[in-house]
Amino acid sequence: CLNFTRQQEMLVPAVNRLRSTIDRQHPAEIPSWLKRRYRDCATPMFRWWGFLMANTRMVILFFLLLIDQPVWFFWIELTVFNALLVWLIVRQTNMFGSMLEMATTSQSPAHTI
């Protein structure tokens, strides 16, 4: 979980901007509306992030070894998995951008959820 958080911070700079904004506005704790919003937006993406993990890659590699076509694994890595990674990064950037906008425009955005 910590590794995933570090990767998010590195790949999506909006995470750090959102964190610093929330820390300034709500130093005691993260507001419940933000927790709900993050959970609602991020949960569907975690399923897609799961496809980038080692288990999916090993199943694909095993299958390709069974059919004696391991070279296809590298093409799948270069195309499918990289396209999925780029799509997830863009989606997360948009998600954190909208959360940052909500945090900066309103102190209590419960009505927008």
VENNOR-V888717 format. One record per backbone hydrogen bond with DSSP energy under -0.5 kcal/mol. CO is the residue of the C=O (numbers start at 1). NH is the residue of the N-H. Records with the same first field share a line. If there is no record, write none. Layout:
CO = NH + NH
This chain:
1 = 5
2 = 6
3 = 7
4 = 8
5 = 9
6 = 10
7 = 11
8 = 12
12 = 15
13 = 16 + 17
14 = 18
15 = 19
16 = 20
17 = 21
18 = 22
19 = 23
20 = 24
21 = 25
22 = 26
31 = 35
32 = 36
33 = 37
34 = 38
35 = 39
36 = 40
37 = 41
38 = 42
39 = 43
42 = 46
43 = 47
44 = 48
45 = 49
46 = 50
47 = 51
48 = 51
49 = 52
50 = 53
53 = 57
54 = 58
55 = 59
56 = 60
57 = 61
58 = 62
59 = 63
60 = 64
61 = 65
62 = 66
63 = 67
64 = 69
65 = 68
69 = 72
70 = 73 + 74
71 = 74 + 75
72 = 76
73 = 77
74 = 78
75 = 79
76 = 80 + 81
77 = 82
79 = 83
80 = 84
81 = 85
82 = 86
83 = 87
84 = 88
85 = 89
86 = 90
87 = 91
88 = 92
89 = 93
90 = 94
91 = 95
92 = 96
93 = 97
94 = 98
95 = 99
96 = 100
97 = 101
98 = 102
99 = 103
100 = 104
101 = 105
102 = 106
108 = 111
109 = 112
110 = 113
